[in-house]
Amino acid sequence: MTVSIVAPAEMSRTAARGIADDLRRRIFDGEFVTGTRLPSEQALAEEYEVSRATIRTALAAVARRGLIESRRGAGWYVRLVDQVQSFNRMRSFAQWAQSRGVRPGGRIVERDHGAATVREARLLRVPPGTRVLRFSRVRTLDARVVMVERSTWAPWVMPIVEAMPDDVVSTTADLEAAGIHLALGTHRIFATPASSCDARLLGVRRSSPLLAIQRSTYSRDGRAVEFGEDRYLPGEFAFEATAEG
């Protein structure tokens, strides 16, 4: 039999990594809102049942990710900098913003009906040429434009989406009110130059770099609800995904 002996220092580093990961998740989930003070080091040490030295190591790791900052004599605070979204939970833009203490808003600037392209049909699981609804919406945080959202909606949810006002805050909330609960989303992240339309809506120069997120959303029973692409202003957001093995 082989007995492995783990040094106390290594145990402390392992504990600190786990605590740092958990603190990041709590920040992403909105438990600690932007601009607020974290619990004291002593309180966190008691909560996680570790030493204050281990907590300091964990906090330093979270700070290196730009999520918190130490204020002399006042403790640790969640930074009011780049907005961070996590893909580990199924959340709408509005739900995420509200959890961070930021006021979401927006306006639908274009709606049109048309025949689904081959790609749209594949993603929405309908025959090519099926009538679908598309819209473009400018999204804001605290009345500041940060993103343009373009969505194509599956026929079975079109009547609900068509009834939404141009200033709808959360399409997800309206769908849930109608009994349609979203359960799964897939995302693809890439950089893209701003089109002429993007430039006009976001107030940037044409070809300016934007962060794009392509997404597909499904209901709890596995039906395709929406396919869309969001284009964010650079420097406004950071996104994090956690891989668990």
C-alpha positions, 0 to 999 in steps of 0.5 A: 500500500502506498500512502501519499502525504500532502504538505500543509502548504499544498493543502492551503493552496488547493483550498485557496483555489477552490475558494477563489473559484467559489467567490467568482461564481458568487460574484457572477451569480449576483450574490455580491453586487458590483460596488459592494463590500465583501464579507470580512476576511475573518467572516470568510475564514469562518464560513469556509473553515480555513485560516485567514491566510488561505482567504487572503490567497483566494482573494488575491487570486480573484483580484488578479482576475479584475473582479475585486479590489482592496481598499485600504482600511475598508476591506474588499469590494466588487469592482465597478469595471467591465461587466462580467457574464458567466455562461454557466447558468441559463440567464437572460441579459435583463436577469443578469443585469438586475442581479448585478444592480444595473438597470437593463433597457433597450428598444426594438428598432426593426421587426420583419417577417420572412422565409427562414434561410437554410441556416435559420431553418436548421437551427430552429428545426423548421423546414426551409422557407417557413415564416419566421420573425426577426427583430433587432434591438439596441440594449442598454445598461443604466441608459448607456448603449452597450450592445445590439441584439438580433434574434430570429424566433421560431414560429410557435413563439411568434404570437407572443413575441409579436405582442411585445412592445418595442421597449420590452425589458426582458423577452425571457420574462414575457415568454415565462409569463406565457408559460414558456420556460427557457432551459438551455442555451448554446453560445459561440464567441468571436470577434467581428467588425462593425457593419454600417448598421452596427456603427449607426446603432452603437455609435462607433466607426464602421469596421470597429472591432466588436465582440459577437455572441451567437446563441441558440435557446431552447425550452424545457421540453427541448423545442428551439425558441430563438437563434440570435447574435449579440454584438457588444461594444469593446471593453464593456464586457467580459465572459467566463465559462467554467469547465468541470471535469 
